[in-house]
Amino acid sequence: MKKIAIAMLFAGSTLLMADGAAAYAKCAGCHGTNGEKAALGKSAIIKGQDAAKTIEQLNGYKAGTLNQHGMGALMKGQVASMDDAAIKAVAEHIAAMK
């Protein structure tokens, strides 16, 4: 029974990471495959950024209350379709980037 529970936990975390990677795919064009680029030469490097900070920033962009480096409107469009679960998943994916 213990092995089944551990396997289910692992499968769930793997699925969440896969969802984060899938959600991040539309970010990669500007931020790089591993978050290693300054998006459009303006943003900070997001690779390994704390998940809580990323969640706060993405929610700010989504609400239209954040406009770092003049990228508010562009980022608002990028995160508009993301729900809380997708934002969390992509934030955790970014935090895990090495």
KOLBA-77741 format. One line per 5 residues: for each residue z, x, y of N, C-alpha, C, O. Coordinates in Angstrom, 1 decimal, padded with zeros to 4 digits, m for minus. Layout:
<atoms>
Z:X:Y:Z:X:Y:Z:X:Y:Z:X:Y  ...
</atoms>
This chain:
<atoms>
000.0:000.8:m001.2:000.0:000.0:000.0:000.0:000.9:001.3:m000.7:000.6:002.2  000.8:001.9:001.2:000.9:002.8:002.3:m000.5:003.5:002.7:m000.8:003.6:003.8  m001.2:003.8:001.6:m002.5:004.5:001.8:m003.5:003.5:002.4:m004.3:003.9:003.2  m003.4:002.2:002.0:m004.3:001.2:002.6:m004.0:001.0:004.1:m004.9:001.0:004.9  m002.7:001.0:004.5:m002.3:000.9:005.9:m002.8:002.0:006.7:m003.3:001.9:007.8
m002.7:003.2:006.2:m003.2:004.4:006.9:m004.7:004.4:007.0:m005.2:004.8:008.1  m005.4:004.0:006.0:m006.8:003.9:006.0:m007.3:002.9:007.1:m008.3:003.1:007.8  m006.6:001.8:007.1:m007.0:000.7:008.1:m006.7:001.2:009.5:m007.5:001.0:010.4  m005.6:001.9:009.7:m005.3:002.5:011.0:m006.3:003.5:011.5:m006.8:003.5:012.6  m006.7:004.4:010.5:m007.8:005.4:010.8:m009.1:004.7:011.1:m009.8:005.1:012.1
m009.5:003.7:010.3:m010.7:003.0:010.6:m010.7:002.3:011.9:m011.7:002.3:012.6  m009.6:001.7:012.3:m009.5:001.0:013.6:m009.6:002.0:014.7:m010.3:001.7:015.7  m009.0:003.2:014.6:m009.1:004.2:015.7:m010.5:004.8:015.8:m011.0:005.0:016.9  m011.1:004.9:014.6:m012.5:005.4:014.6:m013.5:004.4:015.2:m014.4:004.8:016.0  m013.3:003.1:015.0:m014.1:002.1:015.5:m013.9:002.1:017.1:m014.9:001.9:017.8
m012.7:002.2:017.5:m012.4:002.2:019.0:m013.1:003.4:019.6:m013.7:003.2:020.7  m013.1:004.5:019.0:m013.7:005.7:019.5:m015.2:005.5:019.6:m015.9:005.9:020.5  m015.8:004.9:018.5:m017.2:004.6:018.5:m017.6:003.6:019.6:m018.6:003.8:020.3  m016.7:002.6:019.9:m017.0:001.7:021.0:m016.9:002.4:022.3:m017.7:002.1:023.2  m016.0:003.3:022.5:m015.9:004.1:023.7:m017.1:005.0:023.9:m017.6:005.1:025.0
m017.6:005.6:022.8:m018.8:006.4:022.9:m020.0:005.5:023.2:m020.9:006.0:024.0  m020.1:004.4:022.7:m021.2:003.5:023.0:m021.1:003.0:024.4:m022.2:002.9:025.1  m019.9:002.7:024.9:m019.8:002.2:026.3:m020.1:003.4:027.2:m020.6:003.2:028.3  m019.8:004.6:026.9:m020.0:005.8:027.7:m021.5:006.1:027.8:m021.9:006.8:028.7  m022.3:005.7:026.9:m023.7:006.0:026.9:m024.4:005.8:028.2:m025.2:006.6:028.6
m024.1:004.7:028.9:m024.7:004.5:030.2:m024.2:005.4:031.3:m024.7:005.4:032.4  m023.0:006.0:031.0:m022.4:007.0:032.0:m023.1:008.4:031.9:m023.1:009.1:032.9  m023.6:008.7:030.7:m024.0:010.0:030.4:m025.2:010.5:031.3:m025.3:011.7:031.5  m026.0:009.6:031.7:m027.1:009.9:032.6:m026.7:010.7:033.8:m027.4:011.6:034.3  m025.6:010.3:034.4:m025.1:010.9:035.6:m024.0:011.9:035.4:m024.0:013.0:036.0
m023.1:011.6:034.5:m021.9:012.4:034.2:m022.1:013.4:033.1:m021.2:014.3:032.9  m023.2:013.4:032.4:m023.5:014.3:031.3:m022.9:013.8:030.0:m022.0:013.0:030.0  m023.5:014.3:028.9:m023.1:013.8:027.6:m021.6:014.0:027.3:m021.0:013.2:026.6  m021.0:015.0:027.8:m019.6:015.3:027.6:m018.8:015.3:028.9:m017.8:015.9:029.0  m019.3:014.5:029.9:m018.6:014.4:031.1:m018.5:015.7:031.9:m017.6:015.9:032.8
m019.4:016.6:031.7:m019.4:017.9:032.3:m020.1:018.1:033.6:m020.1:019.2:034.2  m020.8:017.0:034.1:m021.5:017.1:035.3:m020.8:016.4:036.5:m020.1:015.4:036.3  m021.1:016.9:037.7:m020.7:016.2:038.9:m021.8:015.1:039.1:m022.9:015.5:039.4  m021.5:013.9:038.9:m022.5:012.8:039.0:m023.2:012.9:040.3:m022.6:012.8:041.4  m024.6:013.0:040.2:m025.4:013.1:041.4:m025.0:014.2:042.4:m025.2:014.1:043.6
m024.3:015.2:041.8:m023.8:016.3:042.6:m022.7:016.0:043.5:m022.3:016.8:044.4  m022.0:014.8:043.3:m021.0:014.4:044.3:m019.6:014.2:043.6:m018.6:014.5:044.2  m019.6:013.7:042.4:m018.3:013.3:041.8:m017.6:014.5:041.2:m018.1:015.6:041.1  m016.3:014.3:040.9:m015.5:015.3:040.2:m016.0:015.3:038.7:m016.6:014.3:038.3  m015.7:016.4:038.0:m016.0:016.5:036.6:m015.0:015.5:035.9:m013.8:015.7:036.1
m015.5:014.6:035.0:m014.6:013.7:034.4:m014.1:014.1:033.0:m013.2:013.5:032.4  m014.7:015.1:032.5:m014.4:015.6:031.1:m012.9:015.8:031.0:m012.3:016.6:031.7  m012.3:015.1:030.0:m010.9:015.3:029.7:m010.0:014.6:030.7:m008.7:014.8:030.6  m010.5:013.8:031.6:m009.7:013.2:032.6:m008.7:012.2:032.0:m009.0:011.5:031.0  m007.5:012.1:032.5:m006.5:011.2:032.0:m007.0:009.8:031.9:m007.6:009.3:032.9
m006.8:009.1:030.8:m007.3:007.8:030.6:m006.7:006.8:031.6:m007.5:005.9:032.1  m005.5:006.9:032.0:m004.9:006.0:032.9:m005.6:006.1:034.3:m005.8:005.1:035.0  m005.9:007.3:034.7:m006.6:007.6:035.9:m008.0:007.0:035.9:m008.5:006.3:036.8  m008.7:007.1:034.8:m010.1:006.6:034.6:m010.0:005.1:034.7:m010.9:004.4:035.3  m009.1:004.5:034.0:m008.9:003.0:034.0:m008.7:002.5:035.4:m009.4:001.6:035.9
m007.8:003.2:036.1:m007.5:002.8:037.5:m008.8:002.9:038.4:m009.1:002.0:039.2  m009.5:004.0:038.2:m010.8:004.2:039.0:m011.8:003.2:038.6:m012.4:002.6:039.5  m012.1:003.0:037.4:m013.1:002.0:037.0:m012.7:000.6:037.4:m013.6:m000.2:037.8  m011.5:000.2:037.4:m011.1:m001.1:037.9:m011.2:m001.2:039.4:m011.6:m002.2:039.9  m011.0:m000.1:040.1:m011.2:m000.1:041.5:m012.7:m000.2:041.9:m013.0:m001.0:042.8
m013.5:000.5:041.1:m015.0:000.3:041.4:m015.4:m001.1:041.0:m016.2:m001.7:041.8  m014.9:m001.7:039.9:m015.3:m003.0:039.5:m014.9:m004.0:040.6:m015.6:m005.0:040.9  m013.7:m003.9:041.2:m013.2:m004.8:042.2:m013.8:m004.6:043.6:m013.7:m005.4:044.5  m014.5:m003.4:043.7:m015.2:m003.1:045.0:m014.2:m002.5:046.0:m014.5:m002.4:047.2  m013.0:m002.0:045.5:m012.0:m001.5:046.4:m012.0:000.1:046.4:m011.2:000.7:047.1
m012.8:000.7:045.6:m012.9:002.1:045.5:m014.3:002.6:045.9:m015.3:002.0:045.4  m014.4:003.6:046.7:m015.7:004.1:047.2:m015.6:005.6:047.3:m015.9:006.2:048.4  m015.3:006.3:046.2:m015.2:007.8:046.2:m016.6:008.4:046.4:m017.5:008.0:045.7  m016.7:009.3:047.3:m017.9:010.1:047.5:m019.1:009.2:047.8:m020.3:009.5:047.6  m018.8:008.0:048.4:m019.9:007.0:048.7:m020.6:006.4:047.5:m021.7:005.9:047.6
m019.9:006.4:046.3:m020.5:005.9:045.1:m020.0:004.6:044.7:m020.3:004.1:043.6  m019.3:003.9:045.6:m018.7:002.6:045.3:m019.7:001.6:044.8:m019.5:000.9:043.8  m020.8:001.4:045.5:m021.7:000.3:045.2:m022.4:000.6:043.9:m022.6:m000.2:043.0  m022.8:001.9:043.7:m023.5:002.3:042.4:m022.5:002.1:041.2:m022.9:001.5:040.2  m021.3:002.6:041.4:m020.4:002.4:040.3:m020.0:001.0:040.0:m019.7:000.6:038.9
m019.9:000.2:041.1:m019.6:m001.2:040.9:m020.6:m001.9:040.0:m020.3:m002.7:039.1  m021.9:m001.5:040.2:m022.9:m002.1:039.3:m022.8:m001.6:037.9:m023.1:m002.3:037.0  m022.4:m000.3:037.7:m022.3:000.2:036.4:m021.1:m000.4:035.6:m021.3:m000.6:034.4  m020.0:m000.7:036.2:m018.9:m001.3:035.5:m018.8:m002.8:035.5:m017.9:m003.4:034.9  m019.7:m003.4:036.3:m019.6:m004.9:036.4:m019.5:m005.7:035.1:m018.8:m006.7:035.0
m020.3:m005.2:034.1:m020.3:m005.9:032.9:m019.3:m005.5:031.9:m019.2:m006.0:030.7  m018.4:m004.5:032.2:m017.4:m004.0:031.3:m016.1:m004.8:031.4:m015.6:m005.0:032.5  m015.7:m005.3:030.2:m014.4:m006.0:030.2:m013.3:m004.9:030.1:m013.5:m003.7:030.0  m012.0:m005.4:030.1:m010.9:m004.5:030.0:m010.9:m003.6:028.8:m010.5:m002.5:028.8  m011.3:m004.2:027.7:m011.3:m003.5:026.4:m012.4:m002.3:026.5:m012.1:m001.2:026.0
m013.5:m002.6:027.1:m014.6:m001.6:027.2:m014.1:m000.5:028.2:m014.4:000.7:027.9  m013.5:m000.9:029.2:m013.0:000.1:030.2:m011.9:001.0:029.5:m012.0:002.2:029.7  m011.0:000.4:028.8:m010.0:001.2:028.1:m010.7:002.2:027.1:m010.3:003.3:027.0  m011.6:001.6:026.3:m012.3:002.4:025.3:m013.1:003.6:025.9:m013.0:004.7:025.4  m013.8:003.4:027.0:m014.5:004.5:027.6:m013.6:005.5:028.2:m013.8:006.7:028.2
m012.5:005.0:028.8:m011.5:005.9:029.4:m010.8:006.8:028.3:m010.6:008.0:028.5  m010.5:006.2:027.2:m010.0:007.0:026.1:m011.0:008.0:025.5:m010.7:009.1:025.1  m012.3:007.6:025.5:m013.4:008.5:025.1:m013.5:009.7:026.0:m013.6:010.8:025.6  m013.4:009.4:027.3:m013.5:010.5:028.3:m012.3:011.4:028.2:m012.5:012.7:028.3  m011.1:010.9:028.0:m009.9:011.7:027.9:m010.0:012.6:026.7:m009.4:013.7:026.7
m010.6:012.2:025.6:m010.7:012.9:024.4:m011.8:014.0:024.5:m011.9:014.8:023.5  m012.6:014.0:025.5:m013.7:015.0:025.6:m013.1:016.4:025.8:m012.2:016.6:026.6  m013.6:017.4:025.1:m013.1:018.7:025.1:m014.2:019.7:025.6:m014.0:020.9:025.7
</atoms>
